[in-house]
Amino acid sequence: MWRLLAGFEATIPVPPTLDDETPTDLLQRGEYKAVNALVKGDGSISDGMVMKLLLDDTIDKCSKMGNLRLMILSCKNESENMLFKADQRAAAREKAYNMLQRYIKLVMVGAFLVTSKASEVKETFSQWCAQYSAQMQVAAEMSELD
């Protein structure tokens, strides 16, 4: 993602399409309903899917430090595991939710940086986000970790 911002040619990764994908496969790729609501369809952020793919590529390249998508899924799974106490499951769910919100914000920041670099109109991140407030509200409401 950052190579694109710096003006370098970037190869946009192509998402894998498998006929036998499981729900876990989709979540490992960050295909959460809240994320998809923001990057696909009518009114989505400009080049949202491209921004998501570039972010995913960056996350994968830095995965030795940690992989945000896999951490979200791990906490989600922990929050659904009945072997844990209720307070542990609640804490894991809160952590997964917060990480999912972070993932969504990273997609937004990437889109903002690319858009603002290409635009002659300079606006703040908050001003830019205001035009997507309805989509961000939908994403926030859909952040049920599925």
C-alpha positions in Angstrom: 0.0 0.0 0.0 2.7 2.4 1.0 4.6 1.8 -2.3 1.5 3.1 -4.1 1.5 6.2 -1.9 5.2 6.8 -2.5 4.7 6.7 -6.2 6.2 3.3 -6.9 4.4 0.9 -9.2 2.5 -1.5 -7.1 1.1 -4.8 -8.2 -2.4 -5.1 -6.8 -2.8 -8.6 -5.4 -5.7 -10.6 -6.7 -7.9 -12.3 -4.1 -8.0 -16.0 -4.3 -11.3 -17.5 -5.5 -11.9 -21.0 -4.4 -15.1 -22.9 -5.0 -14.8 -24.8 -1.7 -14.1 -21.9 0.6 -15.3 -22.3 4.2 -16.5 -19.4 6.3 -13.2 -19.6 8.2 -11.3 -19.2 4.9 -13.3 -16.0 4.2 -12.7 -14.6 7.7 -8.9 -15.4 7.4 -8.9 -13.1 4.3 -10.8 -10.4 6.2 -14.1 -10.9 4.5 -16.2 -9.6 7.3 -19.7 -8.2 6.5 -18.7 -4.8 8.0 -15.6 -4.6 5.9 -17.4 -5.7 2.7 -20.1 -3.1 3.4 -17.4 -0.4 3.3 -15.4 -1.6 0.3 -18.0 -3.2 -2.0 -21.3 -2.0 -3.6 -23.0 1.3 -3.9 -21.6 4.2 -2.0 -18.5 2.3 -0.9 -15.2 4.1 -0.5 -13.3 5.0 -3.6 -11.3 2.0 -4.8 -12.2 0.3 -1.5 -11.6 -3.2 -2.6 -8.2 -2.2 -4.1 -7.4 -0.5 -0.8 -8.4 -3.7 1.2 -6.3 -5.9 -1.1 -3.3 -3.6 -0.7 -3.7 -3.5 3.1 -4.1 -7.3 3.2 -0.9 -7.6 1.1 0.9 -5.3 3.6 -0.4 -7.3 6.5 0.8 -10.6 5.0 4.2 -9.2 4.3 4.5 -8.1 7.9 3.0 -11.2 9.4 6.1 -12.2 11.3 5.3 -9.4 13.7 1.6 -10.2 13.7 -1.3 -10.7 11.3 -4.3 -8.5 12.2 -6.8 -10.6 10.3 -5.7 -13.8 12.0 -5.7 -12.1 15.4 -9.3 -11.0 14.8 -10.3 -14.5 13.9 -8.4 -16.0 16.9 -10.2 -13.7 19.3 -13.5 -14.4 17.6 -13.0 -18.1 18.0 -12.0 -17.7 21.6 -15.1 -15.6 22.3 -17.3 -18.5 21.0 -15.4 -21.3 22.8 -17.6 -22.5 25.6 -14.6 -23.9 27.5 -13.7 -20.4 28.5 -15.5 -18.5 31.3 -18.2 -16.0 30.3 -15.9 -13.0 31.3 -13.0 -14.4 29.2 -15.3 -14.9 26.2 -16.6 -11.3 26.6 -13.1 -9.9 26.8 -12.1 -11.9 23.7 -15.1 -10.6 21.9 -14.3 -7.0 22.8 -10.7 -7.4 21.7 -11.8 -8.9 18.4 -14.3 -6.1 17.9 -11.7 -3.5 18.6 -9.2 -5.1 16.2 -11.9 -5.3 13.5 -12.5 -1.6 13.9 -8.8 -1.0 13.6 -8.8 -3.1 10.4 -11.6 -1.0 9.0 -9.8 2.3 9.9 -6.6 1.1 8.2 -8.6 0.5 5.0 -10.1 4.0 5.3 -6.7 5.6 6.0 -5.2 3.9 2.9 -8.1 5.1 0.8 -7.8 8.6 2.2 -4.0 8.8 1.5 -4.3 7.6 -2.1 -7.3 9.9 -2.7 -5.7 12.9 -1.2 -2.4 12.4 -3.0 -4.3 12.3 -6.3 -6.6 15.2 -5.5 -5.8 18.9 -5.7 -8.4 19.5 -3.0 -6.7 19.1 0.4 -9.0 18.0 3.2 -8.4 16.4 6.6 -9.1 12.8 7.3 -12.2 13.8 9.3 -13.5 15.9 6.4 -12.9 13.0 3.9 -14.6 10.5 6.3 -17.7 12.7 6.5 -18.6 11.8 3.0 -18.7 8.2 4.0 -20.4 8.6 7.4 -23.4 6.5 6.4 -21.2 3.6 5.2 -19.1 3.9 8.4 -22.3 3.8 10.5 -23.4 0.6 8.6 -20.0 -0.9 9.1 -20.1 -0.1 12.8 -23.5 -1.7 13.2 -22.5 -4.8 11.2 -19.3 -5.4 13.3 -20.7 -8.6 14.7 -17.6 -10.5 13.7 -19.1 -12.4 10.9 
